[in-house]
């Protein structure tokens, strides 16, 4: 796995986390994980 692929995997994981947290109405952490995903790409 290349370094770029690793960073994209991190971004995908952050987006997935945000989706789960959104279902639980934990909005501050949704924002955090969305921001992290953007920084990873």
DAKA-V494814 format. One line per field, one symbol per residue. ss: DSSP state (h for helix, s for strand, l for the rest). phi: phi as a letter, one per 30 degrees, with the letter a starting at -180 (. if undefined). A space follows every 50 residues. Layout:
BEGIN
ss: ???
phi: ???
END
This chain:
BEGIN
ss: llhhhhhhhhhhhhhhhhhhhhhlllhhhhhhhhhhhhhhl
phi: .ddddddddedddddddddddddchcdddddeddddddddc
END
